[in-house]
Amino acid sequence: MKSKESILVLLFVLLTVRVWSQIGINTDAPTAMLDVNGNLRLREAEKCIEASCADSLLVRNSGGYVQTVSRDQVFNSSGRSYVSGTGVNTTIPLVAISGLTNWLKIVFDKELIDEHNDFNISNNTFTAPKDGIYEVYVQMKVSSLVSLDDLGVGIFVKKGSAVPTLIAEETYTNVTVLTAINVSPPTRRTQTMVALNAGDQLLFGVKTTLVSLNLLSGTSSLFTIHQIK
């Protein structure tokens, strides 16, 4: 008799689980196949050796849902900007920066990194895709210098239609001795960190009192932009 009762109880439990298909622990209204309302401690877990488990993480969102995602999904979910480029200027005339005296926009003709297309190579302007902190670097090197002329590089921020604001620069006056030996360094570089709002623009300029930089042969330049937050 007890055996029959045990079988009936077992069948009832199995049928109940099958009908409801959801089990709640510390909750009377489960919303998943297993709904745990409280802390969860897993003392031992089987190691996953399948290819789908490689390089993956177990994450939990604010709603308590747990899922497995790849490491790349976690690291790249923020869509941060990583941009770099180079330029060689021997014949291309530089463009004046509107509203600024003695500053010309540096021309970059090659992008090395730009995963999200945040830099426009046609107008040499970076547009911030989102609010954040950005680390910015620019460098320009010339193979020949003009005596007694200020030469420098700068980083500018442009907000909307406003005149670009200079936020970092390095400038030296080119000096020669004995009318033959140039003692000024051939490279100008500067860097900074800046808080940008989505839509703000970054551009790079070269400072000179010359009408044109055609007298500076073999000019090369590079820049990097890295969103750190």
FILUM-325871 format. One line per 2 residues: number of its first residue (from 1); for each residue x, y, z of N, C-alpha, C. Coordinates in Angstrom, 1 decimal, always signed. Example, Ala and Ser with C-alpha at 12.3 -4.5 7.8 and 13.67 -1.06 7.14 Angstrom:
# residues 2
1> +13.2/-5.7/+7.8/+12.3/-4.5/+7.8/+13.2/-3.3/+7.8 ~ +12.8/-2.2/+7.1/+13.7/-1.1/+7.1/+12.9/+0.0/+7.9;
//
This chain:
# residues 229
1> +0.8/-1.2/+0.0/+0.0/+0.0/+0.0/+0.9/+1.3/+0.0 ~ +1.9/+1.2/+0.8/+2.8/+2.4/+0.9/+3.5/+2.6/-0.5;
3> +3.8/+1.5/-1.1/+4.4/+1.6/-2.4/+3.5/+2.3/-3.4 ~ +2.2/+1.9/-3.4/+1.3/+2.6/-4.3/+1.2/+4.1/-4.0;
5> +1.1/+4.4/-2.7/+1.0/+5.8/-2.3/+2.3/+6.6/-2.7 ~ +3.4/+6.0/-2.6/+4.7/+6.6/-3.0/+4.7/+6.9/-4.5;
7> +4.2/+5.9/-5.3/+4.1/+6.1/-6.7/+3.2/+7.2/-7.1 ~ +2.0/+7.3/-6.4/+1.1/+8.3/-6.7/+1.6/+9.7/-6.4;
9> +2.3/+9.8/-5.2/+2.9/+11.1/-4.9/+4.0/+11.5/-5.9 ~ +4.8/+10.5/-6.3/+5.8/+10.8/-7.3/+5.2/+11.3/-8.6;
11> +4.2/+10.6/-9.0/+3.5/+11.0/-10.3/+2.9/+12.4/-10.1 ~ +2.3/+12.7/-9.0/+1.7/+14.0/-8.8/+2.8/+15.1/-8.9;
13> +3.9/+14.8/-8.3/+5.0/+15.8/-8.3/+5.5/+16.0/-9.7 ~ +5.7/+14.9/-10.5/+6.2/+15.0/-11.8/+5.2/+15.8/-12.7;
15> +3.9/+15.4/-12.5/+2.9/+16.1/-13.3/+2.8/+17.6/-13.0 ~ +3.0/+17.9/-11.7/+2.9/+19.3/-11.3/+4.0/+20.1/-11.9;
17> +5.2/+19.5/-11.8/+6.4/+20.2/-12.4/+6.2/+20.4/-13.9 ~ +5.7/+19.3/-14.6/+5.5/+19.4/-16.0/+4.4/+20.4/-16.4;
19> +3.4/+20.5/-15.6/+2.3/+21.5/-15.9/+2.8/+22.9/-15.7 ~ +3.4/+23.2/-14.6/+3.8/+24.5/-14.3/+5.1/+24.9/-14.9;
21> +6.0/+24.0/-15.1/+7.3/+24.1/-15.8/+8.2/+25.2/-15.2 ~ +7.8/+25.8/-14.1/+8.6/+26.8/-13.5/+8.7/+26.5/-12.0;
23> +9.9/+26.6/-11.4/+10.2/+26.4/-10.0/+10.7/+27.7/-9.4 ~ +10.1/+28.0/-8.3/+10.5/+29.2/-7.5/+11.1/+28.9/-6.2;
25> +12.2/+29.5/-5.8/+12.8/+29.3/-4.5/+12.7/+30.7/-3.8 ~ +12.0/+30.7/-2.7/+11.7/+31.9/-2.0/+10.8/+32.9/-2.7;
27> +10.0/+32.3/-3.6/+9.0/+33.1/-4.4/+7.9/+32.3/-4.8 ~ +6.7/+32.8/-4.7/+5.5/+32.1/-5.1/+5.1/+32.4/-6.5;
29> +5.8/+33.2/-7.2/+5.4/+33.6/-8.5/+6.7/+33.6/-9.4 ~ +7.2/+32.4/-9.7/+8.4/+32.3/-10.5/+8.2/+32.8/-11.9;
31> +9.1/+33.5/-12.5/+9.0/+34.0/-13.9/+10.0/+33.4/-14.8 ~ +10.7/+32.4/-14.4/+11.7/+31.6/-15.2/+11.6/+30.1/-14.8;
33> +12.2/+29.3/-15.6/+12.1/+27.8/-15.3/+12.7/+27.6/-13.8 ~ +13.7/+28.3/-13.4/+14.2/+28.3/-12.1/+14.4/+29.7/-11.6;
35> +13.6/+30.2/-10.7/+13.6/+31.6/-10.2/+14.0/+31.6/-8.8 ~ +15.3/+32.1/-8.5/+15.8/+32.1/-7.2/+15.7/+33.6/-6.7;
37> +14.9/+33.8/-5.6/+14.8/+35.1/-5.0/+15.7/+35.1/-3.8 ~ +16.9/+35.5/-4.0/+17.9/+35.5/-2.9/+19.3/+35.3/-3.4;
39> +20.2/+35.2/-2.5/+21.6/+34.9/-2.9/+21.8/+33.6/-3.4 ~ +22.7/+33.4/-4.3/+23.0/+32.1/-5.0/+24.5/+31.8/-4.8;
41> +24.8/+30.7/-4.2/+26.2/+30.2/-4.0/+26.4/+28.9/-4.7 ~ +27.3/+28.9/-5.6/+27.7/+27.7/-6.4/+29.0/+27.2/-5.9;
43> +29.0/+26.1/-5.2/+30.2/+25.6/-4.5/+31.1/+24.9/-5.5 ~ +30.6/+24.3/-6.6/+31.4/+23.6/-7.5/+30.7/+23.6/-8.9;
45> +31.4/+23.9/-9.9/+30.8/+23.9/-11.3/+31.7/+23.1/-12.2 ~ +31.1/+22.5/-13.2/+31.8/+21.7/-14.2/+32.5/+22.6/-15.2;
47> +33.7/+22.3/-15.5/+34.5/+23.1/-16.4/+34.0/+22.9/-17.8 ~ +33.7/+24.0/-18.5/+33.2/+23.9/-19.9/+34.4/+23.8/-20.8;
49> +34.5/+22.8/-21.7/+35.6/+22.6/-22.6/+35.2/+22.8/-24.0 ~ +33.9/+23.2/-24.3/+33.4/+23.4/-25.6/+34.0/+24.7/-26.2;
51> +34.1/+24.7/-27.5/+34.6/+25.9/-28.2/+33.8/+27.1/-27.9 ~ +32.5/+27.0/-27.7/+31.6/+28.1/-27.4/+31.8/+28.8/-26.1;
53> +32.5/+28.0/-25.2/+32.8/+28.6/-23.9/+34.1/+29.3/-23.8 ~ +34.9/+29.2/-24.9/+36.2/+29.8/-24.8/+36.1/+31.3/-24.8;
55> +37.0/+31.9/-24.0/+37.1/+33.4/-23.9/+35.7/+34.1/-23.7 ~ +35.0/+33.5/-22.7/+33.6/+34.1/-22.4/+33.5/+34.3/-20.9;
57> +32.5/+35.2/-20.6/+32.3/+35.6/-19.2/+30.8/+35.4/-18.9 ~ +30.6/+35.2/-17.6/+29.2/+35.1/-17.1/+28.9/+36.4/-16.4;
59> +27.9/+37.1/-16.9/+27.5/+38.4/-16.4/+26.1/+38.4/-16.0 ~ +25.8/+39.4/-15.1/+24.4/+39.6/-14.6/+24.0/+41.0/-14.7;
61> +22.8/+41.2/-15.3/+22.3/+42.6/-15.4/+21.6/+43.0/-14.2 ~ +21.0/+44.3/-14.2/+20.4/+44.8/-13.1/+19.1/+44.1/-12.7;
63> +18.5/+43.4/-13.7/+17.3/+42.6/-13.4/+17.5/+41.3/-12.8 ~ +18.8/+40.9/-12.6/+19.1/+39.6/-12.1/+19.2/+38.5/-13.1;
65> +19.2/+38.8/-14.4/+19.3/+37.8/-15.4/+20.8/+37.5/-15.7 ~ +21.1/+36.3/-15.8/+22.5/+35.8/-16.0/+22.7/+35.3/-17.4;
67> +23.7/+35.7/-18.1/+24.0/+35.2/-19.4/+25.5/+35.1/-19.7 ~ +25.9/+34.3/-20.7/+27.2/+34.2/-21.0/+27.5/+35.1/-22.3;
69> +28.5/+35.9/-22.2/+28.9/+36.8/-23.3/+30.4/+36.7/-23.5 ~ +30.8/+37.0/-24.7/+32.3/+36.9/-25.0/+33.0/+38.1/-24.4;
71> +34.3/+38.0/-24.2/+35.1/+39.1/-23.7/+35.0/+40.3/-24.6 ~ +35.0/+40.1/-25.9/+35.0/+41.2/-26.8/+33.7/+42.0/-26.7;
73> +32.6/+41.3/-26.5/+31.3/+42.0/-26.3/+31.3/+42.9/-25.1 ~ +32.0/+42.4/-24.0/+32.0/+43.3/-22.8/+32.9/+44.5/-23.0;
75> +34.1/+44.3/-23.6/+35.1/+45.3/-23.8/+34.7/+46.3/-24.8 ~ +34.0/+45.9/-25.9/+33.6/+46.8/-27.0/+32.2/+47.3/-26.9;
77> +31.5/+46.9/-25.8/+30.1/+47.3/-25.7/+29.9/+48.8/-25.6 ~ +30.9/+49.5/-25.1/+30.9/+50.9/-24.9/+31.1/+51.7/-26.1;
79> +31.6/+51.1/-27.2/+31.9/+51.8/-28.4/+32.8/+52.9/-28.3 ~ +33.9/+52.8/-27.5/+34.8/+53.9/-27.4/+35.6/+54.1/-28.6;
81> +36.1/+55.4/-28.8/+36.8/+55.8/-30.0/+38.3/+55.5/-29.8 ~ +38.9/+54.9/-30.8/+40.3/+54.7/-30.9/+40.7/+55.1/-32.4;
83> +41.4/+56.2/-32.5/+41.6/+56.8/-33.8/+43.1/+57.2/-33.9 ~ +43.7/+56.9/-35.1/+45.1/+57.4/-35.3/+45.2/+57.6/-36.8;
85> +46.1/+58.5/-37.2/+46.4/+58.8/-38.6/+47.7/+59.5/-38.8 ~ +48.1/+59.5/-40.1/+49.4/+60.1/-40.4/+49.2/+61.0/-41.7;
87> +50.1/+61.9/-41.9/+50.1/+62.8/-43.0/+51.4/+63.1/-43.5 ~ +51.5/+63.3/-44.9/+52.8/+63.8/-45.5/+52.4/+64.9/-46.4;
89> +53.0/+66.1/-46.1/+52.6/+67.3/-46.8/+53.8/+67.9/-47.5 ~ +53.8/+67.7/-48.8/+54.9/+68.3/-49.6/+54.4/+69.2/-50.7;
91> +53.1/+69.0/-51.2/+52.6/+69.8/-52.2/+51.2/+70.3/-51.9 ~ +50.5/+69.6/-50.9/+49.1/+70.0/-50.6/+49.1/+71.2/-49.7;
93> +48.4/+72.3/-50.1/+48.4/+73.5/-49.3/+47.5/+73.3/-48.1 ~ +47.9/+73.8/-46.9/+47.1/+73.7/-45.7/+46.0/+74.7/-45.7;
95> +44.9/+74.4/-45.0/+43.7/+75.2/-45.0/+43.7/+76.1/-43.7 ~ +43.4/+77.4/-43.9/+43.3/+78.3/-42.7/+42.2/+77.9/-41.8;
97> +42.4/+78.0/-40.5/+41.3/+77.7/-39.6/+40.5/+79.0/-39.4 ~ +39.2/+78.9/-39.7/+38.3/+80.1/-39.6/+38.3/+80.7/-38.2;
99> +38.5/+82.0/-38.2/+38.5/+82.8/-37.0/+39.8/+82.9/-36.2 ~ +40.8/+82.2/-36.7/+42.1/+82.2/-36.0/+43.2/+82.7/-36.9;
101> +44.1/+83.5/-36.4/+45.2/+84.1/-37.1/+46.5/+83.2/-37.0 ~ +47.2/+83.0/-38.1/+48.4/+82.3/-38.1/+48.3/+80.8/-37.8;
103> +47.1/+80.3/-37.9/+46.9/+78.8/-37.7/+46.3/+78.2/-38.9 ~ +46.9/+77.1/-39.4/+46.5/+76.3/-40.5/+46.1/+74.9/-40.1;
105> +45.1/+74.3/-40.6/+44.7/+73.0/-40.3/+45.7/+72.0/-40.9 ~ +46.1/+71.0/-40.0/+47.0/+70.0/-40.5/+46.3/+69.0/-41.3;
107> +46.9/+68.6/-42.4/+46.2/+67.6/-43.3/+46.8/+66.2/-43.1 ~ +45.9/+65.3/-42.8/+46.2/+63.9/-42.6/+45.6/+63.1/-43.8;
109> +46.5/+62.4/-44.5/+46.0/+61.7/-45.6/+45.8/+60.2/-45.5 ~ +46.0/+59.7/-44.2/+45.9/+58.2/-44.0/+45.4/+58.0/-42.6;
111> +44.4/+57.2/-42.5/+43.9/+56.7/-41.2/+44.5/+55.3/-40.9 ~ +45.1/+55.2/-39.7/+45.6/+53.9/-39.3/+44.6/+53.1/-38.5;
113> +43.9/+53.7/-37.6/+42.8/+53.1/-36.8/+41.6/+54.0/-36.7 ~ +40.5/+53.5/-37.0/+39.2/+54.2/-36.8/+38.0/+53.3/-37.0;
115> +37.8/+52.5/-35.9/+36.8/+51.4/-35.9/+35.4/+51.9/-36.1 ~ +35.1/+53.1/-35.6/+33.7/+53.6/-35.7/+33.5/+54.8/-36.6;
117> +34.5/+55.0/-37.4/+34.5/+56.1/-38.4/+34.2/+57.5/-37.8 ~ +34.9/+57.8/-36.7/+34.7/+59.0/-36.0/+35.5/+60.2/-36.5;
119> +36.5/+59.8/-37.4/+37.4/+60.9/-38.0/+37.0/+61.0/-39.5 ~ +36.8/+62.2/-39.9/+36.5/+62.5/-41.3/+37.8/+62.9/-42.0;
121> +38.3/+62.0/-42.9/+39.6/+62.3/-43.5/+39.4/+63.4/-44.6 ~ +38.2/+63.7/-45.0/+38.1/+64.7/-46.1/+38.2/+66.1/-45.5;
123> +37.8/+66.3/-44.2/+38.0/+67.7/-43.6/+38.9/+67.6/-42.4 ~ +39.5/+66.5/-42.1/+40.5/+66.3/-41.1/+39.9/+66.8/-39.7;
125> +38.7/+66.3/-39.4/+38.0/+66.6/-38.2/+37.5/+65.4/-37.5 ~ +37.7/+65.3/-36.2/+37.2/+64.2/-35.4/+35.9/+64.7/-34.7;
127> +34.9/+63.9/-34.7/+33.6/+64.2/-34.0/+33.4/+63.2/-32.9 ~ +33.2/+63.7/-31.7/+33.0/+62.8/-30.5/+31.6/+62.1/-30.7;
129> +31.6/+60.8/-30.6/+30.3/+60.1/-30.7/+29.5/+60.1/-29.5 ~ +30.1/+60.4/-28.3/+29.4/+60.4/-27.1/+30.2/+61.2/-26.0;
131> +29.5/+61.5/-24.9/+30.2/+62.3/-23.9/+31.3/+61.4/-23.3 ~ +32.4/+62.0/-22.9/+33.5/+61.2/-22.3/+34.8/+62.0/-22.2;
133> +35.8/+61.3/-21.7/+37.1/+61.9/-21.5/+38.0/+61.3/-22.6 ~ +38.7/+62.2/-23.4/+39.5/+61.8/-24.5/+41.0/+62.2/-24.3;
135> +41.9/+61.3/-24.6/+43.3/+61.6/-24.6/+43.7/+61.9/-26.0 ~ +44.4/+63.0/-26.3/+44.7/+63.4/-27.6/+46.2/+63.8/-27.8;
137> +46.7/+63.4/-28.9/+48.2/+63.6/-29.2/+48.3/+64.0/-30.6 ~ +49.2/+65.0/-30.9/+49.5/+65.3/-32.3/+51.0/+65.7/-32.4;
139> +51.6/+65.3/-33.5/+53.0/+65.6/-33.7/+53.2/+66.0/-35.2 ~ +54.2/+66.9/-35.4/+54.5/+67.3/-36.8/+56.1/+67.4/-36.8;
141> +56.6/+66.9/-37.9/+58.1/+67.0/-38.1/+58.4/+67.6/-39.5 ~ +59.3/+68.5/-39.5/+59.7/+69.1/-40.8/+61.2/+68.8/-41.1;
143> +61.5/+68.7/-42.3/+62.9/+68.4/-42.7/+63.7/+69.7/-42.9 ~ +63.0/+70.8/-43.1/+63.8/+72.1/-43.2/+62.9/+73.2/-42.5;
145> +63.6/+74.1/-41.8/+63.0/+75.1/-41.1/+63.3/+76.5/-41.6 ~ +62.4/+77.5/-41.4/+62.7/+78.8/-41.9/+63.2/+79.6/-40.7;
147> +64.2/+80.4/-40.8/+64.8/+81.1/-39.7/+63.8/+82.2/-39.1 ~ +63.9/+82.4/-37.8/+63.2/+83.5/-37.2/+61.7/+83.5/-37.5;
149> +61.1/+82.3/-37.5/+59.6/+82.2/-37.7/+59.1/+81.2/-36.7 ~ +58.0/+81.7/-36.0/+57.3/+80.8/-35.0/+56.7/+79.6/-35.7;
151> +57.0/+78.5/-35.2/+56.4/+77.2/-35.8/+55.9/+76.4/-34.6 ~ +54.7/+75.9/-34.7/+54.1/+75.1/-33.6/+53.0/+74.3/-34.0;
153> +52.5/+73.4/-33.1/+51.3/+72.6/-33.4/+50.3/+72.8/-32.2 ~ +49.1/+72.6/-32.5/+48.0/+72.8/-31.5/+46.9/+71.9/-31.7;
155> +46.1/+71.7/-30.6/+44.9/+70.9/-30.6/+43.8/+71.8/-30.3 ~ +42.7/+71.7/-31.1/+41.6/+72.6/-31.0/+40.3/+71.9/-30.7;
157> +39.4/+72.4/-29.9/+38.0/+71.9/-29.8/+37.1/+72.9/-30.4 ~ +36.1/+72.3/-31.2/+35.1/+73.2/-31.8/+33.7/+72.7/-31.4;
159> +32.9/+73.6/-30.8/+31.6/+73.3/-30.3/+30.6/+74.0/-31.2 ~ +29.8/+73.2/-31.9/+28.8/+73.8/-32.8/+29.4/+74.7/-33.8;
161> +28.9/+75.9/-33.9/+29.4/+76.9/-34.9/+30.4/+77.9/-34.3 ~ +30.8/+77.7/-33.1/+31.7/+78.6/-32.4/+33.1/+78.5/-33.0;
163> +33.9/+79.5/-32.8/+35.3/+79.5/-33.2/+36.1/+78.4/-32.5 ~ +36.9/+77.6/-33.1/+37.7/+76.6/-32.4/+38.5/+77.2/-31.2;
165> +38.6/+76.5/-30.1/+39.3/+76.9/-29.0/+40.6/+76.1/-28.8 ~ +41.7/+76.8/-28.7/+43.0/+76.1/-28.6/+43.1/+75.6/-27.1;
167> +43.4/+74.3/-27.0/+43.5/+73.7/-25.7/+44.9/+73.1/-25.3 ~ +45.7/+73.0/-26.3/+47.1/+72.6/-26.1/+48.0/+73.0/-27.2;
169> +49.2/+73.4/-27.0/+50.1/+73.7/-28.1/+51.6/+73.6/-27.6 ~ +52.4/+73.5/-28.6/+53.9/+73.6/-28.4/+54.4/+74.4/-29.6;
171> +55.1/+75.5/-29.2/+55.6/+76.4/-30.2/+57.0/+76.9/-29.9 ~ +57.9/+76.9/-30.9/+59.2/+77.4/-30.8/+59.5/+78.4/-31.9;
173> +60.4/+79.4/-31.6/+60.9/+80.2/-32.6/+62.1/+79.6/-33.3 ~ +62.1/+79.5/-34.6/+63.2/+78.9/-35.3/+64.4/+79.8/-35.3;
175> +65.5/+79.3/-34.8/+66.7/+80.2/-34.7/+67.9/+79.5/-35.4 ~ +68.6/+80.2/-36.1/+69.9/+79.7/-36.7/+71.1/+80.4/-36.2;
177> +72.2/+79.8/-36.1/+73.4/+80.4/-35.7/+74.4/+80.4/-36.8 ~ +75.2/+81.4/-37.0/+76.2/+81.5/-38.0/+75.6/+81.4/-39.4;
179> +74.3/+81.8/-39.5/+73.5/+81.8/-40.7/+73.5/+80.4/-41.4 ~ +73.8/+79.4/-40.7/+73.9/+78.1/-41.4/+73.3/+77.0/-40.6;
181> +73.6/+77.0/-39.3/+73.2/+75.9/-38.4/+71.9/+76.2/-37.7 ~ +70.9/+75.3/-37.9/+69.6/+75.5/-37.3/+69.6/+74.8/-35.9;
183> +69.3/+75.6/-34.9/+69.3/+75.0/-33.5/+67.9/+74.7/-33.0 ~ +66.9/+75.0/-33.8/+65.5/+74.7/-33.3/+65.2/+73.2/-33.6;
185> +64.5/+72.6/-32.7/+64.1/+71.2/-32.9/+63.2/+71.0/-34.1 ~ +63.3/+70.0/-34.9/+62.5/+69.8/-36.1/+61.1/+69.3/-35.8;
187> +60.9/+68.8/-34.6/+59.6/+68.2/-34.3/+58.8/+69.0/-33.3 ~ +57.5/+69.2/-33.5/+56.6/+69.9/-32.6/+55.6/+68.8/-32.2;
189> +55.3/+68.8/-30.9/+54.3/+67.8/-30.4/+53.6/+68.3/-29.2 ~ +52.4/+67.9/-29.0/+51.6/+68.3/-27.8/+50.5/+67.2/-27.6;
191> +50.1/+67.2/-26.3/+49.0/+66.2/-26.0/+48.3/+66.7/-24.8 ~ +47.0/+66.2/-24.6/+46.2/+66.6/-23.5/+45.1/+65.6/-23.3;
193> +44.3/+65.8/-22.2/+43.1/+65.1/-22.0/+42.0/+66.2/-22.0 ~ +40.8/+65.8/-22.6/+39.8/+66.8/-22.7/+38.4/+66.1/-22.5;
195> +37.5/+66.8/-21.8/+36.1/+66.3/-21.7/+35.3/+66.8/-22.9 ~ +34.7/+65.9/-23.7/+33.9/+66.3/-24.8/+32.5/+65.8/-24.7;
197> +31.6/+66.6/-25.2/+30.2/+66.1/-25.3/+30.0/+65.6/-26.7 ~ +29.0/+64.7/-26.9/+28.7/+64.2/-28.2/+28.5/+65.3/-29.2;
199> +29.1/+65.2/-30.3/+29.0/+66.2/-31.3/+30.1/+67.2/-31.3 ~ +30.9/+67.3/-30.2/+32.0/+68.2/-30.2/+33.1/+67.7/-31.2;
201> +33.9/+68.7/-31.7/+34.9/+68.3/-32.7/+36.3/+68.6/-32.3 ~ +37.2/+67.8/-32.7/+38.6/+68.0/-32.5/+39.3/+68.2/-33.8;
203> +40.2/+69.2/-33.9/+41.0/+69.4/-35.1/+42.4/+69.8/-34.7 ~ +43.4/+69.7/-35.6/+44.8/+69.9/-35.3/+45.3/+71.0/-36.2;
205> +46.1/+71.9/-35.7/+46.6/+73.0/-36.4/+48.1/+73.2/-36.3 ~ +48.7/+73.9/-37.3/+50.1/+74.2/-37.3/+50.2/+75.7/-37.3;
207> +51.0/+76.3/-36.4/+51.1/+77.7/-36.3/+52.3/+78.2/-37.0 ~ +52.1/+79.2/-37.9/+53.2/+79.8/-38.6/+52.8/+81.2/-39.0;
209> +53.8/+82.1/-39.1/+53.5/+83.5/-39.6/+53.7/+83.6/-41.1 ~ +54.1/+82.5/-41.7/+54.3/+82.4/-43.2/+52.9/+82.4/-43.8;
211> +52.8/+82.9/-45.0/+51.6/+82.8/-45.8/+51.3/+81.4/-46.2 ~ +52.3/+80.6/-46.5/+52.1/+79.2/-46.9/+53.3/+78.4/-46.3;
213> +53.0/+77.1/-46.1/+54.1/+76.3/-45.6/+54.8/+75.5/-46.7 ~ +54.6/+76.0/-47.9/+55.3/+75.4/-49.0/+56.9/+75.4/-48.9;
215> +57.3/+76.4/-48.1/+58.8/+76.5/-47.8/+59.3/+75.4/-46.9 ~ +58.3/+74.8/-46.2/+58.7/+73.7/-45.3/+58.6/+72.4/-46.0;
217> +59.6/+71.9/-46.6/+59.5/+70.7/-47.4/+59.6/+69.4/-46.5 ~ +58.9/+68.4/-47.0/+59.0/+67.1/-46.3/+58.3/+67.1/-44.9;
219> +57.2/+67.8/-44.8/+56.5/+67.8/-43.5/+55.7/+66.5/-43.3 ~ +55.9/+65.9/-42.1/+55.1/+64.7/-41.8/+54.4/+64.9/-40.5;
221> +53.3/+64.3/-40.3/+52.5/+64.5/-39.0/+51.8/+63.2/-38.6 ~ +51.4/+63.1/-37.4/+50.6/+62.0/-36.9/+49.8/+62.5/-35.7;
223> +48.7/+61.7/-35.5/+47.8/+62.0/-34.3/+47.2/+60.8/-33.8 ~ +46.8/+60.8/-32.5/+46.1/+59.7/-31.9/+45.0/+60.3/-31.0;
225> +43.8/+59.6/-31.0/+42.7/+60.0/-30.1/+42.2/+58.8/-29.4 ~ +42.1/+58.8/-28.1/+41.8/+57.6/-27.4/+40.8/+58.0/-26.3;
227> +39.6/+57.5/-26.4/+38.6/+57.7/-25.4/+38.8/+56.8/-24.2 ~ +39.1/+57.5/-23.0/+39.5/+56.7/-21.8/+38.4/+56.5/-20.8;
229> +37.3/+57.3/-21.0/+36.2/+57.1/-20.1/+34.9/+57.5/-20.8;
//
